Amino acid sequence: MTEIKWGIIGCGDVTEVKSGPAFNKVANSQLVAVMRRDAAKAEDYAKRHGVPKWYSNASDLINDPEINAIYIATPPLQHEEYTLAALAAGKPVYVEKPMALNSTAAQRMADASLKYGVKLVVAHYRRTQPLFLKIKSLLAEKAVGDVRFVDLKMLQPVASDIIANSEENWRINPAISGGGLFHDLAPHQLDLMLYYFGEAVNFHGLASKKDVTAPVADLVTGHIEFENNVVFNGLWCFSAPQNEQTDSCEIIGSKGKIAFSVFGQYIKISIDGKEELLNFEPLQHVEQPMIEQVVAYFRGEGENPCSAEEALKTMKIMDAFTNTAD
């Protein structure tokens, strides 16, 4: 594959800025077609973004002979169906996170990639952003010594502004999202932990509804023990008071601490009572660094930036925390 010619399935809000425009900004990459079940909205997206073709049927896009790679940006409910169809058609797939509704569905996707011998990448794109690469380098050079444990807190009010806008609040419908805002936000956080600390050898958690009006669990806690003896503790609450809103992750080492916000733009390094603050500029298209690596991988010029097998580990941890495996 010399030129990666993309088709997007699900050209909703997430593709407007975060990902969609990047496909035409990366070398050897071109966005050829988009699909949305609402034909008028698919046509509107194509016209506004200068995309040559649009479809209202996913099968038509997948079978377009000009398209040789598929980006799936639908809600998680459709991830498995469209991934399997694209892989069966011999077209490599870049699929949004969470990989699927649960680890059982994610396993079928990983198996299909092996069965058909077609490449599959999952959009855990924070792995490729400068802020999180800096943290990985700090850990590699043992800037805060040997890591002892990690403490993560994600506290958000019911009406949180941290999630992407959408016409329908499908993120709190478990039949579509897999399990509420935890399933929308935690994949980023948990994937980074696996990226930083390697294999998880023990993990468990619990989920409960504190807001009686919530359709899904709004409180999740989880613990992970990694093979290198690092211990992770996580707390997610999506019915917290407005003034208690928190997005924090602290990596505690034998010599100090690395603190950062998974959805923010800073790193604070504390060693021997001295603090250093590193600020990072927001990226115009947050997925562009990842898409660059995906294009290189599809062209045979690089490694898979996040394989199905890696993303499957995140799904298994999420299932264990929320008891949602099917």
C-alpha positions in Angstrom: 0.0 0.0 0.0 1.6 3.3 -1.1 -1.3 5.7 -0.5 -3.7 5.0 2.3 -7.2 5.9 1.1 -9.5 6.1 4.0 -13.2 5.6 4.5 -14.8 6.7 7.8 -17.7 4.8 9.2 -19.5 7.0 11.7 -18.6 10.7 10.8 -20.1 12.1 14.0 -18.8 14.8 16.4 -15.6 12.9 17.4 -14.4 13.2 13.7 -15.1 16.9 13.2 -11.8 18.1 14.8 -10.2 15.3 16.9 -9.5 12.9 14.0 -11.2 13.5 10.7 -9.2 16.4 9.2 -5.9 14.6 10.2 -6.4 12.0 7.6 -5.7 14.5 4.9 -2.8 16.2 6.8 -0.7 13.0 7.2 1.7 12.1 4.4 0.6 9.2 2.1 -3.0 9.5 3.5 -6.2 10.7 1.9 -9.8 10.7 3.2 -11.9 9.4 0.3 -15.3 8.7 1.7 -17.5 9.0 4.9 -20.5 7.1 6.0 -23.4 7.9 8.3 -26.8 6.3 8.4 -28.4 9.7 8.2 -27.7 10.4 4.5 -28.3 14.2 4.8 -25.7 14.4 7.6 -23.2 12.2 5.7 -23.5 14.5 2.7 -23.2 17.6 4.8 -20.0 16.3 6.5 -18.5 15.4 3.1 -19.3 18.8 1.6 -17.9 20.7 4.7 -14.7 18.7 4.8 -14.1 18.4 1.1 -14.5 14.6 1.1 -15.2 13.2 -2.4 -17.7 10.5 -1.5 -20.4 9.8 1.1 -22.5 6.8 1.9 -25.5 6.0 4.2 -24.7 2.3 4.2 -21.5 0.8 5.8 -21.3 -2.1 3.4 -21.2 0.2 0.4 -18.3 2.1 1.9 -16.4 -1.0 2.9 -16.8 -2.5 -0.6 -15.8 0.7 -2.4 -12.8 -0.5 -4.5 -11.0 2.9 -4.1 -10.9 2.6 -0.3 -8.1 0.5 1.2 -8.4 1.3 4.9 -11.3 1.8 7.3 -11.6 4.1 10.3 -14.5 3.1 12.6 -15.8 6.0 14.7 -19.3 4.8 15.6 -20.4 4.2 19.2 -18.9 1.0 20.6 -22.1 -1.1 19.8 -21.1 -1.1 16.1 -17.4 -1.6 16.5 -17.4 -5.4 16.3 -19.8 -5.7 13.4 -18.1 -3.1 11.2 -14.5 -4.3 12.1 -15.4 -7.9 11.2 -16.9 -6.8 7.9 -13.9 -4.7 7.0 -11.4 -7.4 7.9 -13.3 -10.0 6.0 -13.1 -7.6 3.0 -9.3 -7.5 3.4 -9.2 -3.9 4.5 -7.1 -2.9 7.5 -9.0 -1.2 10.3 -8.4 1.7 12.8 -11.2 1.5 15.4 -12.0 3.9 18.1 -11.8 3.1 21.8 -13.2 1.4 23.7 -12.4 -1.4 21.4 -15.9 -3.0 21.8 -18.7 -3.4 24.3 -16.7 -5.9 26.3 -13.7 -8.2 26.2 -15.6 -11.1 24.6 -16.5 -8.9 21.6 -12.9 -7.5 21.5 -11.5 -11.0 21.5 -13.6 -11.9 18.4 -12.2 -8.8 16.7 -8.6 -9.8 17.5 -9.2 -13.3 16.3 -10.7 -12.1 13.0 -7.6 -10.0 12.4 -5.4 -13.1 12.8 -7.9 -15.3 10.8 -7.9 -12.9 7.8 -4.3 -11.8 8.1 -5.5 -8.1 8.0 -4.1 -5.3 10.2 -6.1 -3.9 13.1 -5.2 -0.9 15.3 -7.2 0.5 18.3 -7.3 4.3 18.8 -5.5 4.6 22.2 -4.0 7.7 20.8 -2.6 9.2 23.9 0.3 6.8 23.6 1.6 9.0 20.8 1.1 12.5 22.2 4.1 14.5 23.5 2.9 14.8 27.1 2.5 11.1 27.6 5.7 10.2 25.8 7.5 12.6 28.1 6.1 10.7 31.1 7.2 7.4 29.6 10.7 8.8 29.2 10.8 10.1 32.8 9.8 6.6 34.0 12.5 5.0 31.7 15.2 7.2 33.2 13.8 6.7 36.7 13.4 10.4 37.3 11.5 9.7 40.5 13.3 6.4 41.3 11.6 3.0 41.4 7.8 3.4 41.0 5.9 2.2 44.1 2.3 2.9 43.2 -0.1 4.9 41.1 -3.1 6.8 42.4 -5.7 7.9 39.9 -8.9 9.9 40.6 -11.5 11.0 38.1 -14.4 12.9 39.8 -16.9 14.5 37.6 -20.4 16.1 38.2 -23.4 14.6 36.5 -23.3 17.3 33.8 -19.6 17.0 33.0 -18.1 19.0 30.2 -15.1 16.6 29.8 -16.9 14.3 27.3 -17.4 15.0 23.6 -20.7 16.5 22.6 -23.2 14.3 20.8 -26.8 14.7 19.7 -27.8 11.7 21.7 -26.3 11.0 25.1 -25.5 7.4 24.1 -22.6 7.2 26.5 -24.9 6.5 29.4 -26.8 3.8 27.6 -24.9 0.5 28.3 -26.4 -1.2 25.3 -24.6 1.3 23.1 -21.6 2.3 25.1 -20.8 -0.8 27.2 -21.3 0.9 30.5 -21.5 4.7 30.9 -18.9 7.4 31.2 -16.4 5.0 32.8 -16.4 3.1 29.5 -15.8 6.3 27.6 -13.0 7.8 29.6 -11.3 5.0 31.5 -9.9 3.3 28.4 -7.5 6.2 27.9 -6.3 6.0 31.5 -6.0 2.3 31.8 -4.3 1.9 28.5 -1.6 4.4 29.6 -1.0 2.3 32.7 -0.4 -0.8 30.6 1.8 1.3 28.3 3.9 2.5 31.2 4.0 -0.5 33.4 3.6 -3.6 31.3 1.6 -6.8 32.0 -1.1 -6.7 34.7 -1.0 -9.9 36.7 -3.9 -9.2 39.1 -6.8 -6.8 38.8 -10.2 -6.5 40.4 -12.8 -3.8 41.3 -16.4 -2.9 41.9 -19.0 -0.7 40.4 -22.2 0.8 41.9 -24.9 3.3 41.3 -24.8 6.2 43.8 -27.1 8.4 41.7 -30.4 6.5 41.7 -31.5 8.2 38.5 -28.4 7.0 36.6 -29.0 4.2 34.1 -25.5 2.7 34.8 -22.9 2.6 37.5 -21.6 6.0 38.3 -19.0 4.9 40.8 -16.1 2.5 39.9 -13.1 1.6 41.9 -10.3 -0.7 40.7 -6.9 -2.1 41.6 -4.1 -3.5 39.4 -0.9 -5.3 40.3 1.7 -5.2 37.5 4.3 -7.8 36.9 7.0 -5.3 38.0 5.3 -4.9 41.4 3.8 -1.5 40.7 0.3 -1.2 42.3 -2.4 1.0 40.7 -5.5 2.3 42.6 -8.2 4.0 40.6 -11.4 5.8 41.6 -14.0 7.1 39.1 -17.2 9.0 40.2 -19.6 10.6 37.8 -22.0 12.1 40.3 -19.5 14.2 42.3 -20.2 17.8 43.4 -19.3 20.4 40.9 -16.6 21.9 43.1 -14.9 18.5 43.7 -14.2 18.0 40.0 -10.9 16.2 39.7 -8.8 14.6 36.9 -5.5 13.5 38.5 -2.9 10.8 38.3 0.0 10.5 40.6 2.9 8.1 40.0 4.8 7.8 43.3 8.4 6.6 43.2 11.2 6.0 45.8 12.6 9.5 45.1 9.5 11.6 44.3 6.3 12.0 42.3 5.0 12.6 38.8 1.6 14.2 38.7 -0.5 14.8 35.6 -4.0 15.1 34.2 -4.9 12.5 31.6 -7.3 15.0 30.0 -5.2 18.1 30.7 -1.9 19.6 29.5 0.6 19.5 32.3 3.1 17.3 34.2 4.4 18.2 37.7 7.6 16.5 38.8 8.3 16.7 42.6 11.7 15.5 43.9 13.1 16.3 47.3 10.7 19.1 47.9 11.5 20.8 44.6 8.8 21.0 41.9 9.1 21.4 38.1 6.0 22.1 36.0 5.9 21.2 32.4 3.1 22.6 30.2 2.1 21.3 26.8 0.2 23.0 24.0 -3.1 21.4 23.0 -2.9 19.6 19.7 -5.2 20.8 17.0 -6.1 17.3 16.0 -5.5 15.0 19.0 -5.3 11.8 17.0 -3.0 13.1 14.3 0.2 11.7 15.9 -1.5 8.3 16.1 -2.8 8.4 12.6 0.7 9.1 11.4 1.8 5.9 13.0 -1.2 3.9 11.8 -0.5 5.0 8.2 3.2 4.0 8.6 2.1 0.6 9.9 -0.4 0.0 7.1 2.3 0.9 4.6 4.7 -1.6 6.2 7.0 1.1 7.5 6.5 0.8 11.3 5.1 -1.2 14.1 1.5 -1.4 15.3 1.0 1.6 17.7 -1.7 -0.2 19.6 -2.6 -3.8 18.6 -5.8 -5.6 19.2 -4.0 -7.8 21.7 -2.9 -4.8 23.7 -6.4 -3.1 23.7 -7.9 -6.4 24.7 -6.0 -6.3 28.0 -7.6 -2.9 28.7 -11.1 -4.4 28.0 -10.5 -7.3 30.3 -9.5 -4.9 33.1 -12.6 -2.8 32.5 -14.8 -5.9 32.6 -13.2 -6.9 35.9 -13.8 -3.5 37.4 -17.4 -3.4 36.4 -18.4 -7.0 36.1 -19.7 -6.4 32.5 -18.1 -9.3 30.6 -20.6 -11.1 28.4 
